[in-house]
Amino acid sequence: MTRVRVAIDDLERGDVPALSVKTGRPCANPVAVVLRPEHRLWSPVGPRITAILPIEAERVRARRTFTRVSWALLVVAAAGLVGTFTGAGSIGGLVAILAVLGYAATVAVGESRWVGARTGAPTGELVVTRVHADFARAVNAQYER
């Protein structure tokens, strides 16, 4: 995986090569992806850029599944925590700890399989991270014209 600078206007219009962002194979499945280039755990607010990127349908479904599983694990963790204080004892705490660890693992794997963004490019551009090298080469070739 690599990164590439792309004009924000091109991202918003979907004016990128028809190659999958994650595999580099031809892909005609445009997906709206919300990129948060300044997103940090301690500061969840920041600019949001809605990009239209070619991504395989399977990867989009997997992202949706990871999101749903992570929310379910948070609910289980909360239930385990409540159970700890309302009569379930140490088993509730164990459930809460395991659910939080599962949540962290799910989020880490889900994020590594998805597209990211960072600032650091000139004004009007964005650095799109965790993309396939073939996609990055195609974007660079598009800007060389």
C-alpha positions in Angstrom: 0.0 0.0 0.0 1.1 3.5 -0.7 -0.2 7.1 -0.8 -0.9 9.6 -3.5 -1.7 13.3 -3.8 -5.1 14.0 -5.4 -6.9 17.3 -6.1 -9.9 17.6 -3.7 -12.1 18.7 -6.6 -11.2 15.5 -8.5 -12.0 13.4 -5.4 -15.4 15.0 -5.0 -16.3 14.6 -8.7 -14.9 11.1 -8.9 -12.5 12.1 -11.6 -10.0 9.4 -10.8 -8.8 6.4 -12.9 -11.2 3.5 -13.0 -8.9 1.2 -11.0 -9.8 -0.1 -7.6 -8.2 2.0 -4.9 -7.3 -1.1 -2.9 -6.4 -3.7 -5.5 -5.4 -1.8 -8.6 -7.6 -3.9 -10.8 -10.1 -2.3 -13.2 -13.2 -1.3 -11.3 -16.3 0.5 -12.3 -18.0 0.6 -8.9 -17.9 4.2 -7.7 -18.4 4.5 -3.9 -18.8 7.6 -1.8 -16.2 7.6 0.9 -16.0 10.1 3.7 -12.4 11.1 4.2 -11.3 12.9 7.4 -7.7 14.1 6.9 -7.3 15.6 10.3 -9.1 12.9 12.3 -7.5 11.9 15.6 -8.7 9.9 18.5 -8.4 12.8 20.8 -10.0 15.2 18.3 -12.8 13.5 16.3 -13.9 16.7 14.6 -12.3 18.1 11.5 -12.9 18.6 7.8 -14.9 16.0 6.0 -14.4 15.4 2.3 -16.8 13.1 0.4 -14.8 11.4 -2.3 -16.1 9.2 -5.1 -13.6 6.3 -5.4 -13.7 3.0 -7.3 -13.8 0.2 -4.7 -15.0 -3.4 -5.1 -18.5 -4.2 -3.7 -17.1 -7.0 -1.6 -14.7 -4.6 0.2 -17.6 -2.1 0.8 -19.7 -4.9 2.3 -16.8 -6.0 4.5 -16.4 -2.4 5.7 -20.1 -2.3 6.6 -19.8 -5.6 8.4 -16.8 -4.4 10.4 -18.7 -1.3 11.4 -21.8 -3.3 12.6 -19.7 -5.8 14.5 -17.7 -3.0 16.2 -21.0 -1.3 17.3 -22.3 -4.6 18.6 -19.1 -5.2 20.6 -19.4 -1.8 22.2 -23.0 -2.6 23.2 -21.8 -6.0 24.7 -19.0 -4.1 26.5 -21.5 -1.7 28.0 -23.8 -4.5 29.0 -20.9 -6.3 30.7 -19.9 -3.2 32.5 -23.4 -2.6 33.7 -23.6 -6.3 34.7 -20.5 -6.0 36.8 -22.1 -3.4 39.0 -25.6 -4.9 39.1 -25.0 -8.4 40.1 -23.2 -10.4 37.4 -19.9 -10.0 39.3 -16.5 -10.6 37.7 -18.0 -12.4 34.7 -19.5 -9.1 33.6 -16.2 -7.4 33.9 -14.5 -10.2 31.9 -17.2 -9.9 29.2 -16.6 -6.1 29.1 -12.8 -6.5 28.8 -13.1 -9.1 26.0 -15.6 -7.0 24.1 -13.4 -3.9 24.3 -10.4 -5.9 23.0 -12.6 -7.3 20.2 -13.8 -3.8 19.4 -10.2 -2.5 19.2 -9.1 -5.4 17.0 -12.1 -4.9 14.7 -11.5 -1.2 14.3 -7.8 -1.7 13.7 -8.4 -4.4 11.0 -11.3 -2.5 9.4 -9.2 0.8 9.2 -6.2 -1.0 7.7 -8.4 -2.4 4.9 -10.0 0.9 4.1 -8.8 4.2 2.5 -7.3 7.0 4.6 -6.4 10.6 4.1 -3.9 13.1 5.5 -3.1 16.7 5.1 0.3 17.7 4.0 -0.3 18.3 0.3 -0.5 21.8 -1.2 -3.8 23.7 -0.8 -6.5 22.1 -2.8 -4.9 18.6 -2.6 -5.2 15.7 -0.2 -2.9 12.8 0.4 -5.0 9.6 0.0 -3.3 6.8 2.0 -3.5 3.0 2.0 -4.1 2.8 -1.8 -2.7 0.3 -4.2 0.5 1.3 -6.1 -1.1 0.8 -9.5 -3.9 3.2 -8.6 -1.3 5.7 -7.4 0.7 5.4 -10.6 -2.5 5.9 -12.7 -3.4 9.1 -10.7 0.1 10.4 -11.1 0.0 9.7 -14.9 -3.3 11.5 -15.1 -1.8 14.6 -13.6 1.3 14.5 -15.9 -0.9 15.1 -18.9 
